[in-house]
Amino acid sequence: MQNTNVILLRHGQCEGGNILRGQVDVGLCKQGELQMKVALAAVFESKNAPTSAPDVIISSSLIRCVGPAKAFAKSHQLPLFVDDGFKELNFGDWDGKTFDALYQSDAAALDSYWANPWQASPPNGESMQAFELRIEQAWQSMIEQHQGNQILLVTHGGVMRYLMSKALGVSQCAGFYTSLKLPYAATVKIDVLHDAKQQHLSLHWA
């Protein structure tokens, strides 16, 4: 048997204020940059501990993730792989708009979406089923390519919630995503135990 350890790191606070931030490509604000420096320093502070120090960094291609990922990969001389599969959900017509504006124009549709995103999709956006399939494919590819390594995955809240749900064996449970609180620059660890062709996932959340 072999273990693969994945540290999931959410990006820091972004520019643009209180908007629905899916695939709109905005950078980190100053506070977000500081949050990421603190979070990444905590990941790397135990450089001599093999279960803590990453061997490779994987990042969403959106700038709020790949910007700090590139900087830290360079400073720690680690390989970096950028993967579109780990981008946030595409909210279509809602993407990049403020919540106040959305609730003035699309309150009923938003409420339906938050209540059960598997039954309602954003207008001209990505369905939850397509989003989860995309992440699942990216996850399997990542694990196959980097099996046995310590991986740092810099990504988004929605992506992390899916992977946490996967580790907990929860599927399409309305309200479950919103119950998983993930502040900016939050870290979560998933251990993968490989048993032949099976993966056994365990979640560490602190």
Secondary structure, DSSP 8 states (H G I E B T S, - for coil): -EEEEEEEEE---BTTSSB--SS----B-HHHHHHHHHHHHHHHTTTT-TTTS-SEEEE-SSHHHHHHHHHHHHHTT--EEE-GGGS----GGGTT-BHHHHHHHSHHHHHHHHH-TTT---TTS--HHHHHHHHHHHHHHHHHHTTTSEEEEEE-HHHHHHHHHHHHT--S-TTHHHHS---TT-EEEEEEEEETTEEEEEEE--
